[in-house]
Amino acid sequence: MKPWYGRPLTVAIAVIAAAIVVVTGTLEGWDVAAGLAPWTALFTLACWACFWRPEVRVTDAGVTLTNVTRTIEIPWPALQAIDTRWALCLVTAYGRFMSWSAPAPGARAAVVRSMTSSDPANARLFGQQRAGAAGAGAAGGRPGDIVETPSGSAAAAIHRRWSELRAAGHLDDPRLERERPVIRWHVATGLAAIALVVAGVVVGVVAG
């Protein structure tokens, strides 16, 4: 599960960045464009890392959170609770891990989505909010639980699979195979960003 806007936003940024370089090269010279290219590429890379790559993946083995700088694999036996107060957050035996790609909606967005949703659970949530229930999660969930939101959609998918495994008895005696979750840092992305910064500085110094 990825945010719907990630891919079109990244493509749009890439097209704009390329257009800036081409227009600059045409009007001011390709030496000037060469100095600009590393920075526009860096901006595109940052957009890809922040909005295209992040995702929440639910598998038979567990939940994988791909964030901006790292990917965390949470096995089902480690999962203890699902929180959506600020964003999708998995409470586990290893600690709390938040998803970059599944933010919770703001208060106004939550009300609008609740009013337009056909999901009965969302309708009940809106009724509680309109009645002034203390904390949106008082009796039916927070705004972040609304299924049409990134956090709510991801939380629902995780909870559904988690419930199926528990009902089947696979998590009756949960045991952790590792002392820590599997975490993979996005080293290649970081190195690419550093290389582009260095290239931008070097080209700028040479051109100056």
C-alpha positions in Angstrom: 0.0 0.0 0.0 1.4 3.3 -1.2 0.0 6.8 -1.1 -1.9 7.4 -4.3 -0.1 10.7 -5.0 3.4 9.4 -4.7 4.0 8.3 -8.3 2.3 11.1 -10.2 4.0 13.7 -7.9 7.4 12.1 -8.5 6.9 11.9 -12.2 5.7 15.5 -12.3 8.8 16.7 -10.4 11.1 14.7 -12.6 9.6 16.2 -15.8 9.8 19.7 -14.3 13.4 19.2 -13.2 14.4 17.9 -16.7 12.5 20.9 -18.3 14.4 23.3 -16.1 17.8 21.9 -17.2 16.8 21.9 -20.9 15.4 25.4 -20.9 18.5 26.7 -18.9 20.8 25.0 -21.3 19.0 26.5 -24.3 18.8 30.0 -23.0 21.9 30.4 -20.8 24.3 27.7 -22.0 24.9 24.1 -21.3 27.7 24.8 -18.8 25.1 26.6 -16.6 22.7 23.7 -17.1 25.4 21.2 -16.1 25.8 23.1 -12.8 22.1 22.9 -12.2 21.5 19.3 -13.2 22.9 17.7 -10.0 20.6 19.8 -7.8 17.4 19.1 -9.8 18.3 15.4 -9.8 18.8 15.6 -6.0 15.3 17.1 -5.6 13.8 14.4 -7.8 15.6 11.7 -5.8 14.3 13.2 -2.5 10.8 13.3 -3.9 11.1 9.6 -5.0 12.5 8.6 -1.5 9.8 10.5 0.4 6.6 9.9 -1.7 7.1 7.0 -4.2 9.2 4.4 -2.4 7.5 4.3 1.0 4.9 1.6 1.5 3.2 -0.8 3.9 3.3 -4.4 2.8 1.2 -7.1 4.5 2.5 -10.7 3.9 2.1 -14.1 5.5 5.3 -13.5 7.4 4.4 -10.1 8.8 4.2 -6.4 8.0 7.0 -4.5 6.2 7.2 -0.8 6.6 9.3 0.9 3.9 10.1 4.5 5.1 12.4 7.2 3.8 15.6 6.0 5.3 15.0 2.4 6.2 12.8 -0.7 5.8 11.5 -2.5 8.9 10.2 -6.1 8.9 7.7 -6.8 11.8 6.8 -10.5 12.2 3.3 -11.3 13.3 4.3 -12.8 16.7 5.9 -9.4 17.6 2.8 -7.3 16.8 0.9 -6.2 19.9 -1.3 -3.3 18.8 -2.1 -0.9 15.9 -2.2 2.8 16.6 -3.4 5.5 14.1 -3.2 8.7 16.2 -0.7 10.6 14.1 0.0 7.9 11.4 0.0 4.2 11.2 2.1 3.0 14.1 2.8 -0.6 15.0 3.3 -1.3 18.6 5.5 -4.4 18.9 7.6 -6.4 21.3 10.6 -4.5 19.7 9.1 -1.0 20.3 6.9 1.3 18.2 7.4 1.7 14.5 5.6 4.4 12.4 4.9 4.3 8.7 5.8 7.3 6.6 3.4 6.3 3.9 0.3 6.1 6.0 -0.3 9.4 7.8 -3.6 10.1 9.6 -5.9 12.8 8.3 -6.3 16.2 9.8 -9.5 16.9 11.7 -11.3 18.7 8.8 -10.3 15.9 6.3 -11.6 13.3 8.8 -15.0 15.0 9.1 -15.3 15.4 5.3 -14.4 11.7 4.7 -16.8 10.6 7.4 -19.7 12.5 5.9 -19.1 11.2 2.4 -18.2 7.6 3.3 -20.6 4.8 2.8 -18.8 2.6 5.4 -21.1 2.2 8.5 -18.1 2.3 10.8 -17.1 5.6 9.4 -20.6 7.0 9.8 -20.6 6.0 13.4 -17.2 7.7 13.9 -18.6 10.9 12.4 -21.6 10.7 14.7 -19.3 10.5 17.7 -17.2 13.4 16.5 -20.2 15.5 15.9 -21.5 14.7 19.4 -18.3 15.8 20.9 -17.0 12.4 22.0 -13.8 12.8 24.1 -11.1 11.6 21.8 -12.1 10.3 18.5 -11.3 6.8 19.6 -13.6 6.8 22.6 -16.0 4.2 21.2 -15.2 3.6 17.6 -11.8 4.7 16.6 -9.8 7.8 15.7 -10.0 9.8 12.5 -6.9 7.8 11.4 -9.1 4.7 11.5 -11.3 5.9 8.7 -10.8 3.3 5.9 -10.6 5.8 3.1 -7.5 7.4 4.7 -3.9 6.1 4.2 -3.6 5.2 7.9 -7.1 3.6 8.1 -6.7 1.6 5.0 -3.3 0.2 6.0 -4.6 -0.5 9.6 -7.6 -2.3 8.3 -5.6 -4.6 6.1 -3.1 -5.4 8.9 -5.9 -6.0 11.4 -7.8 -8.2 9.0 -4.8 -10.5 8.4 -3.7 -10.4 12.0 -7.2 -11.5 13.1 -7.3 -14.3 10.6 -4.0 -15.7 11.9 -5.2 -15.4 15.5 -8.5 -17.1 14.7 -6.6 -19.9 13.0 -4.5 -20.4 16.2 -1.2 -19.5 14.6 -0.5 -16.8 17.2 -1.7 -18.7 20.3 1.9 -19.0 21.6 3.8 -16.2 19.8 7.6 -16.6 19.9 10.2 -14.2 18.5 12.9 -15.7 16.4 15.0 -12.6 16.7 15.9 -10.2 19.5 15.5 -7.3 17.1 13.4 -6.8 13.9 15.1 -6.9 10.5 16.0 -3.4 9.6 17.6 -2.5 6.2 18.9 1.0 5.9 18.7 2.6 2.4 22.4 3.0 2.0 22.3 3.3 -1.8 19.8 6.2 -1.7 22.0 8.0 0.8 25.1 7.5 -1.2 23.3 8.7 -4.3 22.2 11.9 -2.5 25.8 12.5 -1.3 27.2 11.9 -4.8 24.8 14.5 -6.3 25.6 17.1 -3.6 29.3 16.6 -4.3 28.8 16.8 -8.0 26.8 20.0 -7.6 29.5 21.6 -5.5 32.3 20.5 -7.8 30.6 21.6 -10.9 29.8 24.9 -9.3 33.4 25.5 -8.2 34.8 24.6 -11.6 32.3 26.8 -13.4 33.0 29.7 -11.0 
